[in-house]
Amino acid sequence: MLARTLRARSFAQISIQQHQTQTRMFALTRPTPKDPKTFANQRSIPRLPVPKLEDSTARYLRSLRPLLDEAELAGGEAAQEALRKREDVIGDFVREGGLGRRLQQRLVDVDRSVPTNWLDDKWWIKVAYHTWRVPLLINSNWWLLFHHDKTVPADFITAGETSAERGFTAWQVHRAAWLAHRFTDFKDRLDRENILPDSSRAGPYCMHQYTRLFGQTRVPQHDADELVHAPHPHPARHITVLARDQAYEVDVIGEDGQLLPWEDVAAAMRDVVRDIESRKPDELDPPVGLLTSDDRDSWTLNREHLLSLSPQNRKTLTSIESSLFHICLDDYTLPPPSPSAPALDGHVLNCAGGDGARNRWFDKALTVAVERNSRAGMNGEHSPCDALIPSIIVDYVVAEPMPRPAPTEAQARHGVRRLRWVGDEKLKGAIESAGEKARGIIEDSDPSQLWFADYGADWIKKIARLPPDAYLQMALQLAWFKDQGYLSATYETASTRIFAHGRTEVIRTLSSDSRAFVRAMMDESVSHHDKYTLLAKATSAHSSYTRDASLGKGCDRHLMALKLLLRPGESHSLFDDELYAKSSEWKLSTSGLSAGDRFLGTGFGTVYPDGYGINYLAGAHLIKFGIESKHSCQRTSTQRFKRAVEEAMREMREVCEKGAPAPEVGKAKL
């Protein structure tokens, strides 16, 4: 439960407001000799501060008020009296000599004992990810849909979306090779520190997470997983190519350390296709990758059994786990889940889990899947870094389309090595069991994209005169209420990369101000002017919380650390209070990634089975919502929530157009 609460939702890398107006990501900008190197600022970036005990508990207490107000409205205890009781509890916690003071000093000692970051060095990956034993498939991994390559004929892509044909295509292979080359080119620039460091108005951003992707793999272990050691720069020269569940080692960097031409990589991938198409079914190895979709305890035991069967399996695993990234050549184009669903939702399903989780390795930090019609996207294991970083890399990768003409049919000049498995009946049974469970997870998942084109971030800023991220958060609050009939604790993530090895902090979207706005929107007697006033107040409060959280002044990570520092026999009613857990029960788990102009969509699984996982890309004129829920929950519906979001966005536009005060003519801009 703790891991689920903590990781919900660290996908939400950075708010739209931060990304669009405050943050500069320079991967696409070629630096000059005078510009700073990629990691030039690392030594000057400050440590994550230990928040003041009084500040965190006061912020936490304020976040309880809307939940208590909702409970009173439903017939529960009077909110004021319930709040007074919590004030007494917190007063006891923070008093001189109280348990809170002792825990705070223990945290200060932790901060003094770790090299960089009290949260990341001590707890974060283990507590938020590696001790969570559920399958990575849908539950933990994120996914990202790439724009189509402009070099590929549009009719080829469109025709493929409705075709049931199987087999590999030249355009697919060429795009896969080009993507592999572009990813490797980014790695080469990173290794040479030829990428400008990210920064914001508040200062430079930590670039450490960029070193946590290439060659990175999560390894299942008893009780808590581990990450393979991945030094930077990573020395591997190969990638793993998966085709029909068979694994191949393909070089993308030469022995001299230089990038191989993309034509060479394409020739190598054609050799992979030739090899796989030449083999009879009984010549194929078992789909071992399915085991990575299983729960972590089962995969731990099955991996140990796999390694005990033959030294060949260790050799294959080492190649897969140390490869820079994976390319999955899918010999199909996945159709949408129903005839009435858009073709885009088939693309979503393939990026989220593929065809029954086949031809994947979910432990890998970077996995790129390319379908038969050249559609492409990425699936990533979440623990090494937050998904903002790979999204920045992908923005660089897909910015440049494939060159013309397409590569020739020459054979690869560099070796392609097929990676083999040695199995037995026990392993075969484990794979079949994992496949059955994976199909159940995928069938229960209901991911979809909503492209809202009525207006975008430009209109929100210029006409509504409100911050886009906070505005969209209020839209999701309103949509949730329309869909569920009550208000829930809501998670959005702030990036703390302004600090060394910074990861994330929680923005608690549900506030007294957001509640007042939602309740007013559901009341026809409230004027447009008053609704706009409440919307402006709610977005202002949300933006303030976002800034504070990004500066390490949230309450969730701090209180988590204090709770983890409790010793056997120690307890406090602050942590025992059922509202403490209820206030972090993120039924609505959200994240804003970027404008997403080069992405068709993105997403992640809902944290709670009766909730929604929502990622959004706020473009200037188009907002893309990635929404996931579970078919097995009768209280939620992805399609219904999409309609609720559309209603909320349109109603809020009307409020802004009719209720916002007229702009002051001739007012000087500051």
N, C-alpha and C positions, 0 to 999 in steps of 0.2 A: 504493500500500500504506500509506504513512504517513497519508494523509488518512482512509483507511478505519479504520485503527487508532485515530486520534485521535477521530473522530466517533462511535465505538462505545463508549458510546452517550450522547451529550449530550442525547438526548430525556429521559433519566432525571433529571428536574429536581431532585427533592428526595426524600429518603427519607420513607417513611410515618412513621417515628418523629419526624423533624423536623417534618413537616407537621401531625401530629395532636397532639403534646404540647408542641412548642416554638414553633411558628410561628403567627402570626395574620395572616390575609389578610382585609382589611377592605372589600373591594369592595361587599359587601352591607349594610354598616353606614353609615347616613347620619351624617356628621360634624356636630357642633355648632359654633357660631362659635368656641368655645374650643379646639377640636381643631386639631392641626397640619395644614397643607396637604399635598397629595400629595407634593411634592418639598421639603418643609421641611427634611428631614434630609440632603439630598444633600451639602451642603458639609462636614458633620461625619462622613460615612462614611469610614472609613480606606481607604488604598490596599491593594491586594493585596500582601502581603509577599513578598520573595524568600526562599524557605526556606533554611535552613542546609544547606550541602553535605553535611556529615556525617549530618544527620538523614535527608535524602532517600535517600542511598545505603544507609544502614542499614535503612531501611524497605523499599527495593527488595530488598536481600539477604534479608531475612526472608521476603519474598513468594516467593522462589525455592525455599525448602525443601520445600514440599509437591509441587512439580513434580519436584524431584530425587528425593524419596522415591517418587513414582509411577514414575519412570523406573527406579530401582533395582529396584522390585518387578517391573517388566516385563523385567528381565534386563540393565539398563544399569549404568553405573558406580555404585559405592558413593556414596550421597548425601553422606556426610560428606566424602569426598575431593573430590567435585565442588564442594561448597560451599566447601571450603578454597581451591580454585583461584580461585573467584570472590572470596573475601575478599582474596586477594593482588592480584587485578586492581583491585578497588576501593581497596585500600590504595595502590596506585600512582597511581590516579586522583586521590585526595584529598590526597596527600602535599604538603608544602610545595614549591612550585615545579613541581608536577605540572600536567598539562593541565587537570584538573578545576578547579584553583584559578584558572587563567587564564580558563577559560570562565565561572566564577562571577563574576569581576570584570567580564567583558564583559556579563553579565546585569545586574549592578548598574548599569553604565553605561546599558544599555537602560532600566532602571527610572527612572533620573535624567533620561532624555531624552524620555520620553513623558508626556503630560499627566495620564493617569489610571491606567492599568493596563498593566503590562508584557506581560501575555499578550494581552489583548483589543486593545490599541492596536497592538501590533507584529505578531502572528501569527494569532490564533485563527481568525477567519472565513476568511482566505485558506487557511491550511494545513489546517484541519479540514473545510472545505466547498468553497470556490470553486475550488480547484485540482483537486478530485475531478471527473472528467469523465464519470462514469457518469450514466445517466438519473436524474432526481429521483424519478420514479415508483417507488414501493415502496422503492427503495434508500435514499432520504434523507428524503423527506417523511414526516411523522407523520399519524395520523388519530385522530379522536375522534367517538364516537357519542353523540348527544343523547338524553335521555329524550323520550318522546312528550309532546306538548302535551295537557294534560288537557281542554282545550276541544274537541279533535277527538274525535268519537265513537270509542270503542275498536273497535267492530265494523267501522267504515270502515277503520281501520288494519289490523286482522287480515285482513279480506277481501282487501285490496289485496296482502298478502304472498304470496298464492297465485294472484293474477290475472295473466294475460299481456296484459291490455289496455294499450294505449298512449294517450297523450293527456294533457292537463293537467286538473287538477281545481281546484275552488274552494277546498277546504280546503288544498291544496298552495300555492296562490297566497297565501292569507291567512296561512298560517304563514310563508312566505318573507318576506312584507312585515313581519310582526310581528318576526321575527328581525332583519331589516335595521334596523328601528326601534330595537330593543333594543341592538344593536351600536353604532348611532350615538348612542344615549343614553349609553352607556358612554364613548364618545369625548368627548362633550360634557362629561361630568362630569370626565373626565381633563384636558381642556383648561382647565377652570375650577378645577382642583386641588380638586375636591370629593370625593375618595376618600382615605380615611385611608391613610397609608403603612403598608406591611407591616412587621412586626417579629418578633423572636424574643427568647428570654431573653438571648441574647448581645448584642442590640442591634437597631437599625433595619436594614431591608434596603434595598439600592439599588433605586430605582424606575425606573432608566434603561430597562430592557427594555420597559416599558409604552409607551415612545415609539417603539418599533421595529416596530410592527405596522401601524397604519393608514396606507395609502398606500404600503406597502413592497412592492417587487418585485425579484426577482433578475433580472439581465440577463446573458445569455450573452456572453462575451467570449473572445478568443483566450487560451489558457493558464489564465486565471483570471477568473472571473465578477466582476461588480460588483453593488452594490445601488443602485437609483435614489436620488437625493437626496430624503429625506423629512423635511422640517423638522417640528419640533413647536412649536405645534400644526400639524397638516397642513392646508393651505388648501383641499384638494379638497372639493367639495360633492356629489360624485356617487359612485355605485357602478357596477360592471359587472354586468349581468345576462346570463347565457348561457342560451340555449334552442335546442336542436337545432343546436348549434355556431355559432349566430349571436350576435353581441355587441350589447348595447344599453347606452347611457349613461342612467342613471336618477338624478335628483336626490333626495337624502335630506335636504339642508339648503337652506334658502331663501337668497335673495340677502341677506337681513338677518342671516344667520348663525344663525337659529333652526331647530330641528329641524322638519321637515315632519310633520304628523300621520300616523300610520301608515295611516289610511284613504287618504290621498293616495298614499302609497307603494304600497298595495295596488291602487289604481286604475291607477297607472302600470304595475304588473306585469301587470294584466289587459290593458292596452293592448299590452304585449309579447306576451302569449299570442295576442291577437287578430291581431296583425300576423303572427306566425310561422305561425299556422294558416291564414291567408289566402293564403299564398304557395305556389306550385307548386315542385316540386323544382328546376327549372331557374332559379328566382329566388333560390335560396339560395347564399350564398358558400361557398367551400371551408372545411373544418374546420381552420383554421389552428392552433387550439389544440393539435392533435395534435403539432405540431412541438415543443411544450414538454415532451413526454414522451420526446423523443429524447436521445441522448447530447449532452453540452454542446458538443462540437466541431462536431457536425453541425448543431445548432440555431444555433450562432454563424454558420456559413456561410449557412444558410438564412434566418436573420433579416436578414443583410446583403443577400442577394438580394431578399428581400421588400421591404426599404426602398428598393432601387434601382429597383423597378418603377414606383412612383408616390408622389407626396407624400401621397396619401390614406392609404397604409399607415402612414406616419409619424404622421399625425393619429390614426389608429385605435390604433396602438401606444401613443402617448402617453396617450390616454384610458384604456386598459386598465391601463397600468403605473402611472399616477398615481391611479387610483380608490382609494377608501378600502378596499374589499374586494370580493370577488366573491360573487354569489349564482348558483348553477347550478340552473335549473329542469329537472329530468329528467322526460321524458314517459313514465316507466316506473317500476315498482318491481322492483328487481333480485332475482331468485329466489336461493335458496341454491345452492351449487355442485352439490349432489346431492339426490335426493329424501329421503335419510335425514338430511341435515344440517338443523339448526334454521334457522328463518327469519332469526334474528339474524345468521347468517353471510352472508346476502345483503346485509344492512345493512352489515356489515363490508366486504365486497367493494366496495360502492358508495362508501364513504368512502375506501377505500384507493386505488381506481383508476377506479371508475365502469365503465360499459359499454364496454370496449375503450379506455379513456382518452378517450372522446369527451365533448364538452361540458365541458371542463376547461381550466384555465390553471395548470399546475403551478408556475410561477415565483412565484405570488402568495403573500404571507405568510399571508393569511386567505382561504380559499375555503369557503363554506357550500353544501352540496348538499342540495336538498329533493326528495324523490321524489314520485311520483304520489299515494301514500297518505299523504303528509305526514311520512314518516320523514325525519329530518334529521341531518346530521353535518358534520364539518369536516375539511379537509385543509390542511396548512400547510407552506410552504417553511421549512426549519429554520434557516437561517443567521442571520437577524436576531436571534432570541432563542430561549430554551429553552421547550419546550412547556408548562411550568408556567404561564407568563403567559397565553397564550390560554386555557388551561383555567380559570383564575380568571375571565377575562372571560366565558367560556361559562357558568360557574356563575352569574354575575350575569344573563346574557342569558336563560337558560331557567328561572330561578327564578320568573318571573312568567308565567303562561299567557296566551294571547290573551284579550282582553276579549270579552264578549258584548254585543250581537249582532254578527255578522260584518258587515264593511263592505258598503255598498250597491254596486250595479253602476254607479255614476257613473263617468264618464270622468275621466282624470287632469287635474288643474288645472295640472300642471307638465309640461314637455316630456319626451318619451321620444325619444331619438335613436338611430336604428339606425347602428351602426358598420360600415363597408363595407371590403372587401378587394379589391385588384386583383391578380390572379394570372396565371400563364402555365403552360405545359406542364411546365416544370422544377419549379415550385412544386408542381404537382399530383403529380408523381412523388415529390417529397420527402415530401409529406403521406402518400401511400400507403405509402411505405417506413417512415415513422415509425409509422404505424398498425399495420403488420405487426409491427414490433419491440415495440410497446406490448402488443399482444395476446399475444405470446410471454412478456413479463415477467409479465403478469397471470395467464396460464394456468399459469405455473411457480410462482406464489406460492400458498401454502396458509395463509391467515390464518383464525383461528377464535377464538371466545370460550369460556372455561370459567367458568361461574358456580358457585363452590364455596360451598354453603349450609350445610354441616355446622356450621360455626362461623366466627367472624370475629375482628376485632381486639379486641373486648371480651373474648372468652373468652381470647385469648392473653395479654392484660394481667392479667385478674382471676383466672383459674384457673391458666393455665400460669405466670403471673407472669414473663413474658418480654417484651422489646420486640418489637412486631409486625413492623417492617421486617426486623430481623435474623432473626427466626423464619422469615419467608417466604423470605428469602435462603437459609437452611439447608434449607428444603423444596425449593427449586429445585436446590440442590446435590445433595440426595438423589435427586430426580427425574432429574437429568441422569445420575447414576451408574447408576440403574436402567435408563435408556434407552440409554446408551452403553457402560457397563461400565468407564469410566475417569473421572478427574477432569480438568477443563479450567480454564484461566485464565478468570475470570469478571469481567465489568464491571458495576458499578452506579455511578451518578453521584451525587455530592454537590453541592449548590448552594453556590456561594461568593458569594451575593448580599449577604453581610454586608460585602463589600468593594465599593468603587466600581467599577461596570461589571463586577462579578463574574459569571462564567458557571458553569463546572463544574470539578470535579476527580474523579478516579477513586477509587472504593472497590474495592479488590481483594478480592473476596469469598472466593476460595480462599485459605485459610490453613492452617497446621498444625493449628489447632484445628477448623476446619470439616472438614478431611480426617479427623481422628480421630473426629469425630462420625459422618460418613458411613460410615466403615469399621466402626464399632461397630454402626450400624443394620443393616448387612448381615450381622452375626455373631449368630446366634441364641443363642450361649453367653453373650453379654453381658447383664447384668441390666437391667431397666427403670431401676433407680436409677442405675446407672453411665451408661446412655445419657442420662438426663436431666442428670446432672452434666456430661457432655461437651457436651450441647446448651446448657446454661446458660453454660458456658465459651466456647463458640463464638459465641453471640449477644453475650456481653459483649465479646469481642474485636472483633466486627464493629461494635458500637455505638461502641466506642472509636475505631476506624478512621474511622467516619462523622463523628464529632465533629472529629477531627484534619483530615480532608480538607476539611470545611466551613470550617475555620479557616485554610485555605491551607497545610496541613502534609502534603499528599499527596506522592507522589514522581513521578507520571507527567507532569504538566504541567511540572514543574521539569526533569526529565531530558530531556523533549522540547525545551525551550528551549535547554538546554546543547548538545544534538546539533545543533540548527539553527544554533548559533553557531560550529560548526566551520568553519574556513577551508579553502580548497583545499590539499590536501597533508596536512592534519591528520587523524588518526584515533586511536582508542583501542580496545583489545580489549574494554572494557566495552560499547561500542556494536556492535562486530563480533561479539560472542558470539551464537551462534544462540539461546541461551536468553533474551537480551534481547528478541528478536522474539517468541519462543515465549511469554514471560510476558505479552505483550500481544496475544496471538492470541485474541480474545474470541469463542470459539465459542458461549459462553453470554453474551448481551448483555441486560442486564436494567435495569428501572427501576420505581420505585414513584412514583406520581403524587400521589394524594390518596385520600380516602375514596370519592369518585366517586359520591355519592348521586344526582346528577342526570345521570350518564352511564351509557349502556348498555354501554360498553366503549371500548377505546382500543388503539392498537398502532403498530408500526413494523416494517420489514423486518429480517430477520436480516442481520448484517454479513458473515458468512462463509456460503458456499453450503451448508456441511455443519454449520451451527449453528442456533440458535434466537434470534429476537428476542422478548423477553417484557416486556410492561408489565402492571402490576397495580394494581388499585384496592382498597384494604383498607378496606371498610366495617365498621361495628360488628358486623354479623351476616352479611355476604355479601362474599366476596372474588371479584373478577372478574379473571381472567387473560386478557390478549390475547396470543396465541401465533402466530408466523409462522415457517414454514420453506419449503423448496423441494421441489416434487414431483420435480424432476430428481435430487435426492440420495437415494440408496437407504439411506443410514445414518440419515436423520432422517424423522420423521413427526409432524405436528402432532397428529393424533388419538392416536397412541401416547404422545406426551409428555403430553397432557392426562390420560391414564389414569395415567401415572407420577406426575404432580402430585397427583392424587386419592389414590393409594396412599400417597405420602409424607406428605401432610397427615393422613391417618387414622392412619397408624402413629405419627406424632409425637404426635398427640392421645393415643393409648394410652400412649405413653411418659410423657407429662406426667401423665396421670391415675393411672398406677400407680407411677411412679418419682419424682415430685416430693415433696420433704419436706412434711409437714403444716405449714400456716401456724401461726405462733406466736399463740396466743390472747391477746387483750388487749394485744398489742404496740402501743405508741403510734405514731401516724403522724407522720412528720417533715414 
